[in-house]
């Protein structure tokens, strides 16, 4: 079962291998972490900028959409603990990552249980970023007009509550965890209903159709969920653009001398 995202430390996992993403995510969640995992470089940057991970685990082979290595781009986006992931023979890449500021570097063949244990060891170290973590404060994903309150399991559009079911919220939360990726029906079924689900996969379509209708009643001018025919679903380009614009709005607010108390997060 997915840990309560309001209380769990947040891990962002960006790896090129889908199997490693799936296995490592499951191991981390079993240890009580809230995990956002992606194999897409754009999605990794969106998550790093918008959802305040406590630990970022990054494949050293992934390129950055902004040029260079994804690891180097993400290192400049957050003060989270940073773990590089490399092939066992990539000694040079591991050394460069450690010299560039990685807190740890692990092999992509590492036992997922050891990966979770290393993450736990990092979080035992004192670090300034943990002073901002208040378990009594709800974690909120802010994407333009949309606010997803992970702690309270609530969705708001333009500040107005949208009544959603538990299943609708859980499905939408999964899309937010992988914002630039397409989530297949099978993946959503496994994450929300569990691996032993037996039935018609189009039950996902029914719930997301109902959710889409509720969201667009609040904001007809926006698209919230994009259907990729024959594959699955992802967040709309409207929400992705809002996520990319969020850092600029935050900087503008700080320049005006106002404190920004929001915490943005995708909690698995």
N, C-alpha and C positions, 0 to 999 in steps of 0.2 A: 504493500500500500504506500502511496506517495506520502511523505512526511508533511506535516503542517508547514506550509511555506512561510508562515508568519514567524516561526521559531527556528526553522532549520537554516544552517549556513548554506550559502548559495554557491554553486559551482557551475562555471561555464566551460564546456568541453567542446573544443573545435578540432576535429580530426578528419582526415581525408577518407579513412576506411569506414564504411557503414557498419561493418560487423564489429569493429572496435568501439564505435560510437554506441551501439546497442548494448554490448556486453559490459563496457565500462560504466555506462549510465545505470544499468541495473545493479551493478555492484555498489556504486556510490549511493544510490537510493536505498538499498538494503541496509546501508550503514547510517541512514538518517539524514542524508543531504538532499537538498532541493536542487535538481539538476536541469540545466538547459543545455542541450547538445545539438550540434550541427556539423554537417560536412561541407557547408557552403561558406566561402569567405565573406560574402556580403552579409549573410545572416550573423556571422560571428561578430562583425563590427557593430551591427545594429544592437545585438545583445550587450556587448561591452559598453556601448554608449548609453543605453537606455535602461538597463535592468540591474545595475550595481552588483555584480558578482563579488563574492568574498575571495574566491580562488578562480583563476583562469588557467586551464590546461590547453596548450596550443601545440598542434603539429608543426614542427619546424620546417617541414617541406611545403606547407601551404603558402601560396603567394598572396600578397595583399592587393586588393583592387586599387589601392592608392599608390602602388609601386613598391618594390622591395618584398620583404618577407612579412607575412601576416603577424608573426611573433613581434617584430619590431614596431609595427603600427599599433598593436594592442598594448605593448609595453608603455606607450605614451598616452594611453587613454584612461588609465586607472591606476590606483595605488593598491589594487588587490594583489594577493600572492600570485606569482606567475610561475607556472611549471611548463617546461618544454618537453615535447614528446618526439623522439627520434628513433631511427632504426639502430639496432645494436652496433653496427659497424661505423656509424656516423660520429666518430670521435671528435673530428674537427667541429662539426655543427654543435655538438654538446658543449664543447669548451667555449666556443664563441657565444653561445646563449648564456652560459654562466657568467662570462666576463661582461656581457651586455646587461646583466641585472636579473637573470632568472633566479628564483628562490630554490629551484630544483630542476633537474632534467632526468627523465626516465625513458626507458626503452619501450617501443610500441608492442614488444612481446611480453611486457611485464604482466604478471598475474593481476587480474582486476582487483582482487582482494588487497594486494600490496599497494596498488594505486590508491585505493580508499584509505589504507593505513597511512600512506605518505601525506595524503591530504589532511588527515586528522592530526598528524604531527606538525604540519605547517600551522594549523589553526591554534595550536597550543602556544605558539610563539606570541609574545606581546607585540601589538602593532596598533598604531594610532587609529586605523580605520575602524576598529571594533568599538571605539567610543561612540560611534554614531548608531550602533545597532541596539535598538530599543525593542525588546520582545513584546511590549505592550502597545507598540505603534504598528498599525496595519501597514502591510507592504502594498504599494499601489503602482500599477503599470499605467503611465500616462502617455497616450498617443494622440496628441491633438485634442479633439473634442471628446475622445474616449478615455475613461478611467476604469481600470479593472482592479478592484480591491481584492487581492488574493487572500488576505487574512479573514475578511468578512464574507468572502464569496459573493461579492456584489459587483454589478456593472452599472456605470453611469455614462450618459451621453449628454453633453452640454450641462453637466451638473445635475441631471435628472435621473433618478433610479430607473433601471429597466428591469422589470420582473422576469427572472429567468429560473428555469428548473436546475436541479443539481447536475443533471446530465449535460444540459446546454452549457452551463458554466465550465464543467470539466473539459468538454470538447474545445471550447474557445480558449481555455487556458493552455491546452496542448498546442494549438496553433500559435499562440503568443510565445511559447518556448522555442519555436523554430520559425521565426517570422518570415524569413525569405525562402524557406523551403516548402515544398509540397508534402503534406502529410497524407499518406494513403489511407483508405478506409480500414485496411487491415491493421495498420499501425495505431490508428485512433481507437479501434475496437480493443486492441490489446492493452493500451494505456488506460482506457476509461472503464471498460467492462472486465478486463482481465484476460489472461492467455487461454482460459478454458471456455471462452464464449463460443456458443454454437447457434447459428441462425443466419438470417439474411444481413449481409453487410450494408445494405441500403438503409438500415435503421439509422446510420450516421447521417445520411442525406435528409431524413425526416426531421431529426433534431436540429441540424444546422439550418435547414430551411425555415423552421419556426423561429430560431434565434435571429437569423438574418432579417426576417420580417419585423420582429420586435425592435431591432436596432435601427432599421431604416424608417420606422415610424417616428423615431426621435430625431433623425437627421436624414431626410430624404436626399439631400445633396451629396451624401457620402456613400461609398461602397465599403463594406466591412470585411466580407469574406468572398474570396475568389475561388470559383470552381474550375479545376483543371480537368477537362473532359477525359474520362477513362482512367484517371490517375487518382485524384483526391482533392484536397483543399489546402489553401494557404491564406494568410492575411492579404488584404487588398493593397494595391499600390498607394491608395490614399493613406492608409495607416503606416506603411513603410516610410513614406515621405515625412509623415508627422514625427516618426521616431528619429529620422535623420536631422530634422529641424530642431528637436528638443534641446540639444546642447547649446545651440545659438540663443534660444530663448532664455535658457538658464543663465548664460553669461550676461545677457542684457539685463536680467533682473538683478544680478549681483552688482552690476555697474551702477544701478540706481540706488544702491545701499540697502536693498531689501534682502532679508534672509530667505533662502529657498529651503524649506523644511521637507520637501517631497523626497521620498525614496522610491526609486523606480526599479522594478524587479520582474523576471520570469521565473516563477517558482514551479515542474515535472512533474 
